[in-house]
Amino acid sequence: MKLGDWFSRTWFSFIHRHNLVYNTCWEDPRLDRQALNLGPQDTVLVITSAGCNALDYALLAPRHIHAVDVNPRQNALLELKRAGIHHLDYDTFFAVFGRGKLPGWRTVYQQQLRASLSLPARAYWDRRLDWFSGEGKRPSFYYHGTAGTLAWMMRFYIDHVAKVRQPLNALLAAPSLEEQRRIYDEQLRDVFWTPLMRWAMDRDTTLSLLGVPRVQRLQVERSYPGGVVQFIEDRIETVFTRLPLHDNYFWRVYLTGQYTEDCCPEYLSRDGFARLKAGLAEHVTTHSCSILEFLRHHRGRISRFVLLDHMDWLSLGDNPVLREQWSTIVQRAAPGARLLWRSGGLRVDYVDPIQVRVRGRQRRLGELLTYQHELAADLHAYDRVHTYGSFYIADLAA
């Protein structure tokens, strides 16, 4: 193994084994809602990430949602959100998870939330009460965790190096796509995309803070002219100039450190919060383990799988973990199950050749999947995050 590859893998492993990586979900649930077509009989498996999308799916009232993540810190965050939904009023809850800070947070946590958490989640948050205090150099929860650390560094760059906070705020408030394009073209592009910024975006250490391992970077670079830096620049330009920003809460929270009530995930809206508090949040449970481990011990059938982009992480070579995971998915899936996944690459070519055992014989996974290519392409074009190269919707043969 080359020294650079070794360092990249070691750094990424360190980041993910010891930290909360995602403080907000970076997948657009508006696409997922249409792709999943959830009904009251559906049981969903979703990789937890920050838990925002699991709560979003709960608003559609499926039978149950299993939020599974190998990183227990991600589940600790979802537990904290569920405790807040249960015990806090809307304004307090929005201060915590909408603005990312609450005066008197320590008291609120100790008196109203702590007892509702599992022991691992309680131990985790007991040591990080300053994250929601609004104090210190990082005045918002959304500047903590590894992705939050990068957002905090970007805040410094925007305010003190590029000095583009004013036009950036104007961009977020622009009333039309035409005005967004004008502001970006005239006031942001050349000032923001300096050689220093391009250099930083080309570093594996930077990408690791966003949860992008080297193997996923290679997925992008195999298929995108100009490599990962050009991919990032082009995607950001698309978000800022071709997609409306008025409801793009994904980029708003990292650019400003907070949501607004008019631009936030559904679980943070007044209506969404009220419905979750009335009982829908109880449809969500957390599981700190791998997908493979969860499926091996889960007795019921899963009708909807939301796999995010984690297969990119397992895509190098003939990975036995990926092969075994898919074999178990096939075994545990309900008839006609639907699966969603995303990739950094423009085209995923490692899924279909996977060999799985079905009724005593080996089958190529591609023979068992019916892809909804047209629907996926139509939805992907309007993805508000717009950082993935491709989006997949597939139905599994019964």
RAQUI-V57764 format. One record per helix or strand. SS is the DSSP state (hx for helix, st for strand). FROM is the first residue (numbers start at 1). LEN is the number of residues. If there is no record, write none. Layout:
# RAQUI-V57764
SS:FROM:LEN, SS:FROM:LEN
This chain:
# RAQUI-V57764
hx:3:16, hx:29:8, st:43:5, hx:52:7, st:64:5, hx:72:16, hx:90:8, hx:105:12, hx:119:8, hx:129:4, hx:141:3, hx:145:17, hx:165:8, hx:177:16, hx:195:7, hx:204:6, hx:214:10, hx:227:16, hx:249:8, st:260:1, st:263:1, hx:266:3, hx:270:8, hx:280:4, st:284:4, hx:291:7, st:302:5, hx:310:4, hx:320:13, st:333:11, st:355:4, st:361:4, hx:365:4, st:369:3, hx:373:8, st:390:7
